[in-house]
């Protein structure tokens, strides 16, 4: 699969996932919002780690400027 998530995008996604995780672990969010944010955090971490975003593929967006990939 072609990587379509650039370095800055990747770092932002991972930082957001960590911030959400901290909020969840410190019990700042609860109930349905906690479940939703947990799912969002997992998606952000997965797309940041793999550098592949299915939504970007669908919308034909590429923030990765590396020509070798």
HTML snippet that shows the backbone in 3Dmol.js (N, CA, C, O; Angstrom):
<script src="https://3Dmol.org/build/3Dmol-min.js"></script>
<div id="view" style="width:600px;height:400px;position:relative"></div>
<script>
const pdb = `
ATOM      1  N   UNK A   1       0.821  -1.169   0.000  1.00  0.00           N
ATOM      2  CA  UNK A   1       0.000   0.000   0.000  1.00  0.00           C
ATOM      3  C   UNK A   1       0.876   1.246   0.000  1.00  0.00           C
ATOM      4  O   UNK A   1       1.880   1.302   0.710  1.00  0.00           O
ATOM      5  N   UNK A   2       0.503   2.235  -0.786  1.00  0.00           N
ATOM      6  CA  UNK A   2       1.250   3.488  -0.824  1.00  0.00           C
ATOM      7  C   UNK A   2       0.966   4.311   0.419  1.00  0.00           C
ATOM      8  O   UNK A   2      -0.181   4.461   0.841  1.00  0.00           O
ATOM      9  N   UNK A   3       2.029   4.839   0.991  1.00  0.00           N
ATOM     10  CA  UNK A   3       1.879   5.671   2.186  1.00  0.00           C
ATOM     11  C   UNK A   3       1.367   7.039   1.757  1.00  0.00           C
ATOM     12  O   UNK A   3       1.927   7.655   0.851  1.00  0.00           O
ATOM     13  N   UNK A   4       0.307   7.517   2.402  1.00  0.00           N
ATOM     14  CA  UNK A   4      -0.268   8.795   2.023  1.00  0.00           C
ATOM     15  C   UNK A   4      -0.335   9.793   3.179  1.00  0.00           C
ATOM     16  O   UNK A   4      -0.965  10.843   3.058  1.00  0.00           O
ATOM     17  N   UNK A   5       0.309   9.470   4.293  1.00  0.00           N
ATOM     18  CA  UNK A   5       0.333  10.358   5.454  1.00  0.00           C
ATOM     19  C   UNK A   5       1.764  10.856   5.641  1.00  0.00           C
ATOM     20  O   UNK A   5       2.686  10.064   5.832  1.00  0.00           O
ATOM     21  N   UNK A   6       1.939  12.175   5.584  1.00  0.00           N
ATOM     22  CA  UNK A   6       3.258  12.777   5.717  1.00  0.00           C
ATOM     23  C   UNK A   6       3.741  12.821   7.157  1.00  0.00           C
ATOM     24  O   UNK A   6       3.024  12.447   8.085  1.00  0.00           O
ATOM     25  N   UNK A   7       4.964  13.283   7.320  1.00  0.00           N
ATOM     26  CA  UNK A   7       5.598  13.301   8.639  1.00  0.00           C
ATOM     27  C   UNK A   7       4.870  14.218   9.624  1.00  0.00           C
ATOM     28  O   UNK A   7       4.598  13.812  10.754  1.00  0.00           O
ATOM     29  N   UNK A   8       4.557  15.430   9.218  1.00  0.00           N
ATOM     30  CA  UNK A   8       3.872  16.360  10.118  1.00  0.00           C
ATOM     31  C   UNK A   8       2.489  15.816  10.481  1.00  0.00           C
ATOM     32  O   UNK A   8       2.092  15.844  11.646  1.00  0.00           O
ATOM     33  N   UNK A   9       1.770  15.327   9.490  1.00  0.00           N
ATOM     34  CA  UNK A   9       0.445  14.733   9.706  1.00  0.00           C
ATOM     35  C   UNK A   9       0.550  13.556  10.673  1.00  0.00           C
ATOM     36  O   UNK A   9      -0.282  13.396  11.567  1.00  0.00           O
ATOM     37  N   UNK A  10       1.562  12.752  10.487  1.00  0.00           N
ATOM     38  CA  UNK A  10       1.779  11.575  11.335  1.00  0.00           C
ATOM     39  C   UNK A  10       2.021  11.975  12.792  1.00  0.00           C
ATOM     40  O   UNK A  10       1.441  11.390  13.706  1.00  0.00           O
ATOM     41  N   UNK A  11       2.877  12.971  13.000  1.00  0.00           N
ATOM     42  CA  UNK A  11       3.197  13.424  14.358  1.00  0.00           C
ATOM     43  C   UNK A  11       1.955  14.001  15.036  1.00  0.00           C
ATOM     44  O   UNK A  11       1.703  13.731  16.211  1.00  0.00           O
ATOM     45  N   UNK A  12       1.181  14.794  14.296  1.00  0.00           N
ATOM     46  CA  UNK A  12      -0.047  15.373  14.855  1.00  0.00           C
ATOM     47  C   UNK A  12      -1.022  14.274  15.261  1.00  0.00           C
ATOM     48  O   UNK A  12      -1.624  14.345  16.333  1.00  0.00           O
ATOM     49  N   UNK A  13      -1.183  13.262  14.416  1.00  0.00           N
ATOM     50  CA  UNK A  13      -2.093  12.158  14.732  1.00  0.00           C
ATOM     51  C   UNK A  13      -1.673  11.423  15.992  1.00  0.00           C
ATOM     52  O   UNK A  13      -2.511  11.105  16.835  1.00  0.00           O
ATOM     53  N   UNK A  14      -0.390  11.152  16.126  1.00  0.00           N
ATOM     54  CA  UNK A  14       0.107  10.411  17.290  1.00  0.00           C
ATOM     55  C   UNK A  14      -0.019  11.254  18.558  1.00  0.00           C
ATOM     56  O   UNK A  14      -0.390  10.734  19.610  1.00  0.00           O
ATOM     57  N   UNK A  15       0.286  12.551  18.468  1.00  0.00           N
ATOM     58  CA  UNK A  15       0.145  13.429  19.630  1.00  0.00           C
ATOM     59  C   UNK A  15      -1.314  13.496  20.075  1.00  0.00           C
ATOM     60  O   UNK A  15      -1.600  13.414  21.270  1.00  0.00           O
ATOM     61  N   UNK A  16      -2.241  13.644  19.124  1.00  0.00           N
ATOM     62  CA  UNK A  16      -3.666  13.671  19.470  1.00  0.00           C
ATOM     63  C   UNK A  16      -4.113  12.369  20.127  1.00  0.00           C
ATOM     64  O   UNK A  16      -4.896  12.386  21.077  1.00  0.00           O
ATOM     65  N   UNK A  17      -3.617  11.246  19.623  1.00  0.00           N
ATOM     66  CA  UNK A  17      -3.971   9.952  20.211  1.00  0.00           C
ATOM     67  C   UNK A  17      -3.478   9.866  21.656  1.00  0.00           C
ATOM     68  O   UNK A  17      -4.185   9.353  22.524  1.00  0.00           O
ATOM     69  N   UNK A  18      -2.276  10.362  21.915  1.00  0.00           N
ATOM     70  CA  UNK A  18      -1.726  10.339  23.270  1.00  0.00           C
ATOM     71  C   UNK A  18      -2.521  11.261  24.189  1.00  0.00           C
ATOM     72  O   UNK A  18      -2.807  10.900  25.331  1.00  0.00           O
ATOM     73  N   UNK A  19      -2.881  12.450  23.700  1.00  0.00           N
ATOM     74  CA  UNK A  19      -3.675  13.383  24.514  1.00  0.00           C
ATOM     75  C   UNK A  19      -5.020  12.763  24.879  1.00  0.00           C
ATOM     76  O   UNK A  19      -5.456  12.849  26.027  1.00  0.00           O
ATOM     77  N   UNK A  20      -5.675  12.139  23.906  1.00  0.00           N
ATOM     78  CA  UNK A  20      -6.956  11.485  24.183  1.00  0.00           C
ATOM     79  C   UNK A  20      -6.775  10.353  25.184  1.00  0.00           C
ATOM     80  O   UNK A  20      -7.593  10.186  26.089  1.00  0.00           O
ATOM     81  N   UNK A  21      -5.719   9.583  25.030  1.00  0.00           N
ATOM     82  CA  UNK A  21      -5.448   8.488  25.963  1.00  0.00           C
ATOM     83  C   UNK A  21      -5.252   9.018  27.384  1.00  0.00           C
ATOM     84  O   UNK A  21      -5.762   8.430  28.337  1.00  0.00           O
ATOM     85  N   UNK A  22      -4.526  10.111  27.530  1.00  0.00           N
ATOM     86  CA  UNK A  22      -4.317  10.709  28.853  1.00  0.00           C
ATOM     87  C   UNK A  22      -5.655  11.161  29.444  1.00  0.00           C
ATOM     88  O   UNK A  22      -5.915  10.950  30.629  1.00  0.00           O
ATOM     89  N   UNK A  23      -6.503  11.784  28.617  1.00  0.00           N
ATOM     90  CA  UNK A  23      -7.822  12.201  29.096  1.00  0.00           C
ATOM     91  C   UNK A  23      -8.648  11.008  29.563  1.00  0.00           C
ATOM     92  O   UNK A  23      -9.329  11.077  30.586  1.00  0.00           O
ATOM     93  N   UNK A  24      -8.584   9.926  28.815  1.00  0.00           N
ATOM     94  CA  UNK A  24      -9.348   8.736  29.183  1.00  0.00           C
ATOM     95  C   UNK A  24      -8.811   8.085  30.454  1.00  0.00           C
ATOM     96  O   UNK A  24      -9.585   7.677  31.320  1.00  0.00           O
ATOM     97  N   UNK A  25      -7.505   7.989  30.565  1.00  0.00           N
ATOM     98  CA  UNK A  25      -6.911   7.343  31.727  1.00  0.00           C
ATOM     99  C   UNK A  25      -7.043   8.179  32.994  1.00  0.00           C
ATOM    100  O   UNK A  25      -7.022   7.635  34.098  1.00  0.00           O
ATOM    101  N   UNK A  26      -7.180   9.494  32.847  1.00  0.00           N
ATOM    102  CA  UNK A  26      -7.354  10.353  34.017  1.00  0.00           C
ATOM    103  C   UNK A  26      -8.831  10.560  34.343  1.00  0.00           C
ATOM    104  O   UNK A  26      -9.174  11.362  35.212  1.00  0.00           O
ATOM    105  N   UNK A  27      -9.700   9.833  33.644  1.00  0.00           N
ATOM    106  CA  UNK A  27     -11.149   9.851  33.866  1.00  0.00           C
ATOM    107  C   UNK A  27     -11.764  11.243  33.701  1.00  0.00           C
ATOM    108  O   UNK A  27     -12.712  11.597  34.402  1.00  0.00           O
ATOM    109  N   UNK A  28     -11.220  12.021  32.775  1.00  0.00           N
ATOM    110  CA  UNK A  28     -11.780  13.336  32.472  1.00  0.00           C
ATOM    111  C   UNK A  28     -13.009  13.222  31.578  1.00  0.00           C
ATOM    112  O   UNK A  28     -13.842  14.126  31.530  1.00  0.00           O
ATOM    113  N   UNK A  29     -13.109  12.099  30.871  1.00  0.00           N
ATOM    114  CA  UNK A  29     -14.229  11.848  29.970  1.00  0.00           C
ATOM    115  C   UNK A  29     -14.811  10.486  30.353  1.00  0.00           C
ATOM    116  O   UNK A  29     -14.070   9.556  30.671  1.00  0.00           O
ATOM    117  N   UNK A  30     -16.144  10.376  30.321  1.00  0.00           N
ATOM    118  CA  UNK A  30     -16.757   9.100  30.675  1.00  0.00           C
ATOM    119  C   UNK A  30     -17.970   8.833  29.795  1.00  0.00           C
ATOM    120  O   UNK A  30     -18.419   9.698  29.043  1.00  0.00           O
ATOM    121  N   UNK A  31     -18.479   7.637  29.906  1.00  0.00           N
ATOM    122  CA  UNK A  31     -19.682   7.258  29.171  1.00  0.00           C
ATOM    123  C   UNK A  31     -19.449   7.077  27.682  1.00  0.00           C
ATOM    124  O   UNK A  31     -18.397   6.610  27.245  1.00  0.00           O
ATOM    125  N   UNK A  32     -20.458   7.457  26.921  1.00  0.00           N
ATOM    126  CA  UNK A  32     -20.404   7.291  25.469  1.00  0.00           C
ATOM    127  C   UNK A  32     -19.304   8.101  24.821  1.00  0.00           C
ATOM    128  O   UNK A  32     -18.707   7.669  23.835  1.00  0.00           O
ATOM    129  N   UNK A  33     -19.029   9.289  25.376  1.00  0.00           N
ATOM    130  CA  UNK A  33     -17.955  10.125  24.830  1.00  0.00           C
ATOM    131  C   UNK A  33     -16.603   9.435  24.983  1.00  0.00           C
ATOM    132  O   UNK A  33     -15.743   9.548  24.109  1.00  0.00           O
ATOM    133  N   UNK A  34     -16.415   8.722  26.087  1.00  0.00           N
ATOM    134  CA  UNK A  34     -15.159   8.014  26.313  1.00  0.00           C
ATOM    135  C   UNK A  34     -14.974   6.895  25.299  1.00  0.00           C
ATOM    136  O   UNK A  34     -13.872   6.676  24.795  1.00  0.00           O
ATOM    137  N   UNK A  35     -16.059   6.188  25.003  1.00  0.00           N
ATOM    138  CA  UNK A  35     -15.986   5.110  24.019  1.00  0.00           C
ATOM    139  C   UNK A  35     -15.660   5.689  22.646  1.00  0.00           C
ATOM    140  O   UNK A  35     -14.794   5.176  21.937  1.00  0.00           O
ATOM    141  N   UNK A  36     -16.359   6.759  22.276  1.00  0.00           N
ATOM    142  CA  UNK A  36     -16.122   7.390  20.989  1.00  0.00           C
ATOM    143  C   UNK A  36     -14.687   7.896  20.874  1.00  0.00           C
ATOM    144  O   UNK A  36     -14.023   7.652  19.867  1.00  0.00           O
ATOM    145  N   UNK A  37     -14.207   8.596  21.896  1.00  0.00           N
ATOM    146  CA  UNK A  37     -12.841   9.114  21.866  1.00  0.00           C
ATOM    147  C   UNK A  37     -11.807   7.985  21.874  1.00  0.00           C
ATOM    148  O   UNK A  37     -10.735   8.119  21.285  1.00  0.00           O
ATOM    149  N   UNK A  38     -12.128   6.880  22.537  1.00  0.00           N
ATOM    150  CA  UNK A  38     -11.229   5.727  22.507  1.00  0.00           C
ATOM    151  C   UNK A  38     -11.083   5.177  21.101  1.00  0.00           C
ATOM    152  O   UNK A  38      -9.980   4.836  20.675  1.00  0.00           O
ATOM    153  N   UNK A  39     -12.186   5.091  20.383  1.00  0.00           N
ATOM    154  CA  UNK A  39     -12.147   4.613  19.003  1.00  0.00           C
ATOM    155  C   UNK A  39     -11.365   5.587  18.124  1.00  0.00           C
ATOM    156  O   UNK A  39     -10.575   5.171  17.276  1.00  0.00           O
ATOM    157  N   UNK A  40     -11.588   6.880  18.332  1.00  0.00           N
ATOM    158  CA  UNK A  40     -10.858   7.900  17.570  1.00  0.00           C
ATOM    159  C   UNK A  40      -9.361   7.797  17.853  1.00  0.00           C
ATOM    160  O   UNK A  40      -8.550   7.897  16.931  1.00  0.00           O
ATOM    161  N   UNK A  41      -8.989   7.602  19.106  1.00  0.00           N
ATOM    162  CA  UNK A  41      -7.577   7.495  19.476  1.00  0.00           C
ATOM    163  C   UNK A  41      -6.921   6.288  18.815  1.00  0.00           C
ATOM    164  O   UNK A  41      -5.791   6.376  18.334  1.00  0.00           O
ATOM    165  N   UNK A  42      -7.624   5.172  18.792  1.00  0.00           N
ATOM    166  CA  UNK A  42      -7.079   3.974  18.143  1.00  0.00           C
ATOM    167  C   UNK A  42      -6.898   4.217  16.646  1.00  0.00           C
ATOM    168  O   UNK A  42      -5.880   3.830  16.072  1.00  0.00           O
ATOM    169  N   UNK A  43      -7.885   4.857  16.013  1.00  0.00           N
ATOM    170  CA  UNK A  43      -7.790   5.141  14.580  1.00  0.00           C
ATOM    171  C   UNK A  43      -6.640   6.098  14.290  1.00  0.00           C
ATOM    172  O   UNK A  43      -5.894   5.898  13.332  1.00  0.00           O
ATOM    173  N   UNK A  44      -6.492   7.133  15.108  1.00  0.00           N
ATOM    174  CA  UNK A  44      -5.384   8.076  14.905  1.00  0.00           C
ATOM    175  C   UNK A  44      -4.027   7.402  15.080  1.00  0.00           C
ATOM    176  O   UNK A  44      -3.107   7.630  14.294  1.00  0.00           O
ATOM    177  N   UNK A  45      -3.907   6.573  16.110  1.00  0.00           N
ATOM    178  CA  UNK A  45      -2.641   5.880  16.351  1.00  0.00           C
ATOM    179  C   UNK A  45      -2.332   4.897  15.222  1.00  0.00           C
ATOM    180  O   UNK A  45      -1.184   4.780  14.794  1.00  0.00           O
ATOM    181  N   UNK A  46      -3.353   4.195  14.743  1.00  0.00           N
ATOM    182  CA  UNK A  46      -3.141   3.217  13.670  1.00  0.00           C
ATOM    183  C   UNK A  46      -2.735   3.891  12.364  1.00  0.00           C
ATOM    184  O   UNK A  46      -1.809   3.442  11.690  1.00  0.00           O
ATOM    185  N   UNK A  47      -3.429   4.969  12.011  1.00  0.00           N
ATOM    186  CA  UNK A  47      -3.095   5.646  10.758  1.00  0.00           C
ATOM    187  C   UNK A  47      -1.775   6.401  10.876  1.00  0.00           C
ATOM    188  O   UNK A  47      -1.039   6.512   9.895  1.00  0.00           O
ATOM    189  N   UNK A  48      -1.469   6.916  12.051  1.00  0.00           N
ATOM    190  CA  UNK A  48      -0.185   7.575  12.250  1.00  0.00           C
ATOM    191  C   UNK A  48       0.967   6.579  12.229  1.00  0.00           C
ATOM    192  O   UNK A  48       2.034   6.863  11.684  1.00  0.00           O
ATOM    193  N   UNK A  49       0.748   5.428  12.817  1.00  0.00           N
ATOM    194  CA  UNK A  49       1.798   4.402  12.841  1.00  0.00           C
ATOM    195  C   UNK A  49       2.039   3.747  11.497  1.00  0.00           C
ATOM    196  O   UNK A  49       3.181   3.480  11.123  1.00  0.00           O
ATOM    197  N   UNK A  50       0.971   3.491  10.778  1.00  0.00           N
ATOM    198  CA  UNK A  50       1.121   2.808   9.481  1.00  0.00           C
ATOM    199  C   UNK A  50       1.363   3.768   8.333  1.00  0.00           C
ATOM    200  O   UNK A  50       1.791   3.352   7.256  1.00  0.00           O
ATOM    201  N   UNK A  51       1.088   5.073   8.555  1.00  0.00           N
ATOM    202  CA  UNK A  51       1.220   6.120   7.537  1.00  0.00           C
ATOM    203  C   UNK A  51       0.285   5.907   6.349  1.00  0.00           C
ATOM    204  O   UNK A  51       0.542   6.397   5.249  1.00  0.00           O
ATOM    205  N   UNK A  52      -0.796   5.176   6.583  1.00  0.00           N
ATOM    206  CA  UNK A  52      -1.804   4.938   5.543  1.00  0.00           C
ATOM    207  C   UNK A  52      -3.169   5.294   6.124  1.00  0.00           C
ATOM    208  O   UNK A  52      -3.572   4.765   7.160  1.00  0.00           O
ATOM    209  N   UNK A  53      -3.873   6.195   5.446  1.00  0.00           N
ATOM    210  CA  UNK A  53      -5.200   6.618   5.893  1.00  0.00           C
ATOM    211  C   UNK A  53      -6.226   6.248   4.821  1.00  0.00           C
ATOM    212  O   UNK A  53      -6.174   6.777   3.710  1.00  0.00           O
ATOM    213  N   UNK A  54      -7.157   5.346   5.140  1.00  0.00           N
ATOM    214  CA  UNK A  54      -8.170   4.949   4.159  1.00  0.00           C
ATOM    215  C   UNK A  54      -9.029   6.115   3.675  1.00  0.00           C
ATOM    216  O   UNK A  54      -9.429   6.146   2.511  1.00  0.00           O
ATOM    217  N   UNK A  55      -9.314   7.073   4.555  1.00  0.00           N
ATOM    218  CA  UNK A  55     -10.103   8.243   4.144  1.00  0.00           C
ATOM    219  C   UNK A  55      -9.335   9.071   3.119  1.00  0.00           C
ATOM    220  O   UNK A  55      -9.918   9.562   2.152  1.00  0.00           O
ATOM    221  N   UNK A  56      -8.030   9.225   3.327  1.00  0.00           N
ATOM    222  CA  UNK A  56      -7.216   9.958   2.367  1.00  0.00           C
ATOM    223  C   UNK A  56      -7.219   9.251   1.011  1.00  0.00           C
ATOM    224  O   UNK A  56      -7.268   9.903  -0.032  1.00  0.00           O
ATOM    225  N   UNK A  57      -7.168   7.918   1.026  1.00  0.00           N
ATOM    226  CA  UNK A  57      -7.208   7.164  -0.235  1.00  0.00           C
ATOM    227  C   UNK A  57      -8.495   7.448  -0.987  1.00  0.00           C
ATOM    228  O   UNK A  57      -8.492   7.699  -2.192  1.00  0.00           O
ATOM    229  N   UNK A  58      -9.590   7.403  -0.252  1.00  0.00           N
ATOM    230  CA  UNK A  58     -10.913   7.604  -0.851  1.00  0.00           C
ATOM    231  C   UNK A  58     -11.060   9.005  -1.441  1.00  0.00           C
ATOM    232  O   UNK A  58     -11.675   9.187  -2.492  1.00  0.00           O
ATOM    233  N   UNK A  59     -10.480  10.006  -0.740  1.00  0.00           N
ATOM    234  CA  UNK A  59     -10.574  11.394  -1.180  1.00  0.00           C
ATOM    235  C   UNK A  59      -9.410  11.827  -2.070  1.00  0.00           C
ATOM    236  O   UNK A  59      -9.345  12.977  -2.506  1.00  0.00           O
ATOM    237  N   UNK A  60      -8.495  10.901  -2.333  1.00  0.00           N
ATOM    238  CA  UNK A  60      -7.321  11.154  -3.177  1.00  0.00           C
ATOM    239  C   UNK A  60      -6.455  12.285  -2.612  1.00  0.00           C
ATOM    240  O   UNK A  60      -6.020  13.175  -3.344  1.00  0.00           O
ATOM    241  N   UNK A  61      -6.215  12.234  -1.298  1.00  0.00           N
ATOM    242  CA  UNK A  61      -5.372  13.204  -0.606  1.00  0.00           C
ATOM    243  C   UNK A  61      -4.068  12.513  -0.245  1.00  0.00           C
ATOM    244  O   UNK A  61      -4.061  11.354   0.169  1.00  0.00           O
ATOM    245  N   UNK A  62      -2.956  13.239  -0.407  1.00  0.00           N
ATOM    246  CA  UNK A  62      -1.657  12.684  -0.041  1.00  0.00           C
ATOM    247  C   UNK A  62      -0.818  13.780   0.604  1.00  0.00           C
ATOM    248  O   UNK A  62      -0.432  14.740  -0.063  1.00  0.00           O
ATOM    249  N   UNK A  63      -0.533  13.643   1.898  1.00  0.00           N
ATOM    250  CA  UNK A  63       0.310  14.613   2.586  1.00  0.00           C
ATOM    251  C   UNK A  63       1.765  14.156   2.617  1.00  0.00           C
ATOM    252  O   UNK A  63       2.643  14.900   3.055  1.00  0.00           O
ATOM    253  N   UNK A  64       2.017  12.947   2.157  1.00  0.00           N
ATOM    254  CA  UNK A  64       3.365  12.415   2.081  1.00  0.00           C
ATOM    255  C   UNK A  64       4.021  12.939   0.812  1.00  0.00           C
ATOM    256  O   UNK A  64       3.559  12.652  -0.293  1.00  0.00           O
ATOM    257  N   UNK A  65       5.089  13.700   0.965  1.00  0.00           N
ATOM    258  CA  UNK A  65       5.767  14.301  -0.187  1.00  0.00           C
ATOM    259  C   UNK A  65       6.968  13.473  -0.665  1.00  0.00           C
ATOM    260  O   UNK A  65       7.667  13.882  -1.591  1.00  0.00           O
ATOM    261  N   UNK A  66       7.211  12.310  -0.038  1.00  0.00           N
ATOM    262  CA  UNK A  66       8.348  11.469  -0.399  1.00  0.00           C
ATOM    263  C   UNK A  66       8.094  10.828  -1.758  1.00  0.00           C
ATOM    264  O   UNK A  66       7.113  10.108  -1.939  1.00  0.00           O
ATOM    265  N   UNK A  67       8.985  11.093  -2.714  1.00  0.00           N
ATOM    266  CA  UNK A  67       8.814  10.580  -4.080  1.00  0.00           C
ATOM    267  C   UNK A  67       9.210   9.115  -4.221  1.00  0.00           C
ATOM    268  O   UNK A  67       8.827   8.468  -5.197  1.00  0.00           O
ATOM    269  N   UNK A  68       9.974   8.575  -3.260  1.00  0.00           N
ATOM    270  CA  UNK A  68      10.430   7.190  -3.380  1.00  0.00           C
ATOM    271  C   UNK A  68       9.356   6.170  -3.033  1.00  0.00           C
ATOM    272  O   UNK A  68       9.523   4.979  -3.294  1.00  0.00           O
ATOM    273  N   UNK A  69       8.249   6.630  -2.443  1.00  0.00           N
ATOM    274  CA  UNK A  69       7.199   5.697  -2.030  1.00  0.00           C
ATOM    275  C   UNK A  69       6.035   5.735  -2.983  1.00  0.00           C
ATOM    276  O   UNK A  69       5.057   5.012  -2.792  1.00  0.00           O
TER     277      UNK A  69
END
`;
const viewer = $3Dmol.createViewer("view");
viewer.addModel(pdb, "pdb");
viewer.setStyle({}, {cartoon: {color: "spectrum"}});
viewer.zoomTo();
viewer.render();
</script>
